[in-house]
Amino acid sequence: MKNIFRNLLVTLSITMSATSIAASKGEVLVLLSSETALPLQGGATFPSGYYLNEFGVPADALLQAGYKLTIVTPKGNKPLPDQRSVDPMYFGGKVDEMKRIQGVVNNLTTSENVKSLPTVITAGLDKFDAVFIPGGHAPLIDLSNNPEVGTLLRHFHNNGKPTAAICHGPITLLAAQDDPKAYENALVDKLGAQASNWIYDGYKMTIFSDAEEKVFEDSLNGAKLRYYPAEAMEQAGGRMEFSPAWQPHVVVDRELITGQNPFSDHLLAAELIKALDKK
């Protein structure tokens, strides 16, 4: 009986150790916007936030692959979804799958789990193996023009760590230049914006295409975006690549992984996990 009990303890110990190892392959920083009001031309705003599937599908895949996630926003507040994205069409028409992903996201974004960007930078970024930036239009509000976001991106760039962004998430990359706010102002004022020392100059990448953006803009009842993200990325020096509208498309160049639209969620997750597993 003692031997049986001892063997059970050994088996349990091995199982727990294996589970622990599988659950601690590394840690990924997930960067989201603090804001929910997208500025439009003429001073109007439009409700925004992250797209549920663009955040939740890759996040779920990373968790299932054994990676820990840390959620960060500029202010350390709870990020909120764009309500347009809470739609089964982004989950293959499956309501149950949408609700499951909602549960994953809700668990990740409880108040005690979300950290502020300054806090994360001050504590040090070395422990993170990658950064992931979901889309929705919200990154245009407070990520692409944020020097602290630039500091974060430079860390992953300089250390060759995977940097993944989907749909409008790649606009965040514009923060990694000398004066991202000045670049944004020049875009808005149509003054021939020129990026200065942008770390991704010459990289192949993708983002929500102009054709896709036009469809979104047409839903704004006559209101207009301040600028088109794809044009802003190309003007900064990005080598832009696109698939036909609404088709999954991911571009990988060195440490950078970018997805074009909401339907690129599974493909982007697979590429990010592949890059992480190589480390």
C-alpha positions in Angstrom: 0.0 0.0 0.0 2.8 2.4 0.9 4.5 1.7 -2.5 1.2 2.3 -4.3 0.8 5.6 -2.5 4.4 6.6 -3.1 4.0 5.9 -6.8 0.9 7.9 -7.0 2.7 10.9 -5.4 5.6 10.6 -7.9 3.1 10.4 -10.8 1.2 13.4 -9.5 4.5 15.3 -9.0 5.6 14.6 -12.6 2.2 15.6 -14.0 2.2 18.9 -12.0 5.7 19.7 -13.2 4.8 19.0 -16.8 1.7 21.2 -16.5 3.8 23.9 -14.9 6.4 23.8 -17.7 3.7 23.8 -20.4 2.0 26.8 -18.8 5.2 28.9 -18.6 6.7 28.9 -22.0 7.0 32.7 -21.9 5.2 35.9 -21.4 3.6 38.1 -24.1 2.7 41.8 -23.5 -0.7 42.8 -25.0 -0.9 46.5 -25.7 -4.4 48.1 -26.0 -5.8 51.6 -26.1 -7.1 53.4 -23.1 -9.6 55.4 -25.2 -13.0 54.8 -26.8 -13.7 58.0 -28.8 -12.1 58.2 -32.2 -11.5 61.8 -33.5 -12.9 62.5 -36.9 -12.6 65.5 -39.2 -14.4 68.6 -38.0 -14.2 67.7 -34.3 -16.7 64.8 -34.3 -15.9 61.5 -32.6 -17.0 57.9 -33.2 -17.3 55.2 -30.5 -14.3 52.8 -30.8 -12.2 50.3 -28.8 -10.5 46.9 -29.6 -12.1 44.4 -32.0 -13.2 41.4 -30.0 -11.8 38.7 -32.3 -8.6 40.6 -33.1 -7.8 40.6 -29.4 -9.5 37.5 -28.2 -8.7 34.9 -30.9 -4.9 35.4 -30.8 -5.0 35.8 -27.0 -6.8 32.5 -26.7 -4.4 30.8 -29.0 -1.4 32.1 -27.0 -2.9 30.9 -23.8 -3.6 27.5 -25.2 0.0 27.3 -26.5 1.3 27.8 -23.0 2.1 31.6 -22.9 1.2 34.0 -20.2 -0.3 37.3 -21.1 0.1 40.7 -19.5 -2.4 43.4 -20.5 -1.2 47.0 -20.7 -2.9 50.3 -21.6 -1.4 53.8 -21.5 -3.5 54.7 -18.4 -3.8 51.3 -16.8 -7.5 51.3 -17.2 -9.7 48.5 -18.5 -9.8 48.5 -22.3 -13.2 48.2 -23.9 -14.4 46.5 -27.1 -15.8 48.3 -30.2 -19.4 47.1 -30.0 -19.5 46.6 -33.7 -17.1 43.8 -33.2 -19.3 41.8 -30.9 -20.8 40.0 -33.8 -20.8 36.3 -34.7 -19.7 37.1 -38.3 -16.1 37.5 -36.9 -16.3 34.0 -35.4 -17.4 32.0 -38.4 -21.1 32.7 -37.6 -20.8 30.8 -34.3 -22.5 32.5 -31.4 -21.1 30.1 -28.8 -17.5 30.7 -30.0 -18.0 34.4 -29.8 -19.3 34.1 -26.2 -16.3 31.8 -25.3 -13.8 34.3 -26.6 -15.7 37.1 -24.7 -15.1 35.0 -21.5 -11.4 34.7 -22.3 -11.1 38.5 -22.8 -13.2 39.3 -19.7 -10.8 37.2 -17.6 -7.8 38.9 -19.0 -9.1 42.5 -18.6 -10.3 42.5 -15.0 -9.2 45.7 -13.3 -6.5 43.9 -11.2 -5.0 42.4 -14.4 -4.5 45.5 -16.4 -1.2 47.5 -16.0 -0.3 51.0 -17.0 2.3 51.5 -19.7 4.6 53.7 -17.5 4.5 51.0 -14.8 5.4 48.2 -17.2 8.3 50.2 -18.7 9.7 51.2 -15.3 9.5 47.6 -14.1 11.5 46.5 -17.2 10.6 44.8 -20.4 13.2 42.0 -20.5 10.8 39.4 -19.2 8.5 39.7 -22.1 9.1 37.5 -25.2 6.8 39.4 -27.6 4.4 42.3 -27.9 1.0 41.9 -29.5 -1.2 44.8 -30.5 -4.9 44.1 -31.4 -6.9 46.3 -33.8 -10.0 48.3 -33.8 -9.6 52.0 -34.6 -8.7 52.8 -31.0 -4.9 52.6 -31.5 -5.2 55.7 -33.7 -6.3 57.6 -30.6 -3.5 57.2 -28.1 -1.0 54.6 -29.3 0.4 55.7 -32.7 1.2 59.2 -31.3 2.6 58.1 -27.9 6.4 58.4 -27.3 6.1 55.8 -24.4 4.7 53.3 -26.9 7.8 54.1 -29.0 10.0 53.3 -26.1 8.3 49.9 -25.7 8.5 49.1 -29.4 12.2 50.0 -29.6 12.9 47.4 -26.9 11.3 44.6 -28.9 12.9 45.8 -32.1 16.4 46.1 -30.7 16.2 42.7 -29.1 14.7 41.0 -32.2 11.6 39.9 -30.2 8.4 39.3 -32.1 6.1 42.3 -32.6 2.7 41.4 -33.9 -0.2 43.7 -34.8 -3.5 43.2 -36.6 -5.9 45.3 -38.6 -5.5 48.9 -37.2 -3.0 47.7 -34.6 0.0 48.3 -37.0 -0.7 52.0 -36.9 0.9 51.8 -33.4 4.2 51.2 -35.1 4.3 54.9 -36.0 5.1 55.7 -32.4 8.6 54.4 -32.8 10.0 57.6 -34.4 11.5 60.8 -33.1 8.3 62.8 -32.8 5.2 60.7 -33.5 2.8 63.5 -32.5 4.3 65.9 -35.0 3.9 63.2 -37.7 0.3 62.7 -36.8 -0.4 66.4 -36.9 1.2 66.7 -40.3 -1.0 63.8 -41.5 -4.1 65.5 -40.2 -3.2 68.9 -41.6 -2.1 67.3 -44.9 1.3 69.0 -44.7 3.4 66.3 -46.4 4.2 64.3 -43.2 7.7 62.8 -43.0 8.7 60.3 -40.4 12.0 60.8 -38.6 14.2 57.9 -37.7 11.3 55.4 -37.9 12.7 52.0 -36.8 10.4 50.1 -39.3 11.4 52.2 -42.4 11.8 49.7 -45.2 10.0 46.8 -43.5 7.4 44.9 -45.4 4.0 45.1 -43.6 0.3 45.3 -43.9 -2.6 47.1 -42.3 -6.4 47.7 -42.9 -6.4 48.6 -46.6 -7.7 51.8 -48.2 -10.5 49.7 -49.9 -11.6 48.3 -46.5 -11.3 51.7 -44.8 -13.5 53.2 -47.4 -16.3 50.7 -46.5 -15.9 51.7 -42.8 -15.9 55.4 -43.6 -19.1 55.1 -45.7 -20.8 53.9 -42.5 -20.1 57.2 -40.7 -23.1 59.0 -42.1 -21.0 61.6 -44.0 -18.2 62.0 -41.4 -14.6 61.5 -42.5 -11.5 60.0 -40.9 -8.7 62.4 -40.3 -6.3 60.2 -42.4 -6.2 56.8 -43.9 -3.8 54.5 -41.9 -2.4 52.6 -44.9 -1.4 55.8 -46.6 0.2 57.0 -43.3 2.3 53.8 -43.0 3.4 54.0 -46.7 4.3 57.6 -46.3 6.5 56.8 -43.3 8.5 54.2 -45.2 6.5 51.0 -44.9 6.6 48.6 -47.8 2.9 47.9 -47.9 1.4 44.6 -49.1 -2.3 43.8 -49.3 -4.7 41.0 -50.3 -8.1 41.7 -51.8 -10.5 43.3 -49.3 -11.6 41.1 -46.4 -9.3 38.2 -47.2 -7.0 36.9 -44.5 -3.5 38.2 -45.1 -0.4 38.3 -42.8 3.1 39.7 -43.7 6.2 38.6 -41.8 9.5 40.6 -42.0 12.2 40.0 -39.5 10.6 40.3 -36.0 7.5 42.1 -37.3 4.3 40.3 -37.9 1.3 42.2 -39.3 -2.3 41.2 -40.2 -4.4 43.1 -42.7 -8.0 42.8 -41.3 -10.2 41.1 -38.7 -10.3 37.9 -40.7 -6.5 37.6 -40.4 -6.8 36.7 -36.6 -6.1 32.9 -36.8 -3.3 33.3 -39.3 -1.6 36.1 -37.3 -1.9 34.0 -34.1 -0.2 31.0 -35.8 2.6 33.1 -37.1 3.2 34.7 -33.7 3.3 31.4 -31.9 5.6 30.0 -34.6 8.0 32.9 -34.0 7.8 32.5 -30.2 8.4 28.8 -30.3 11.6 29.4 -32.3 13.0 31.4 -29.4 
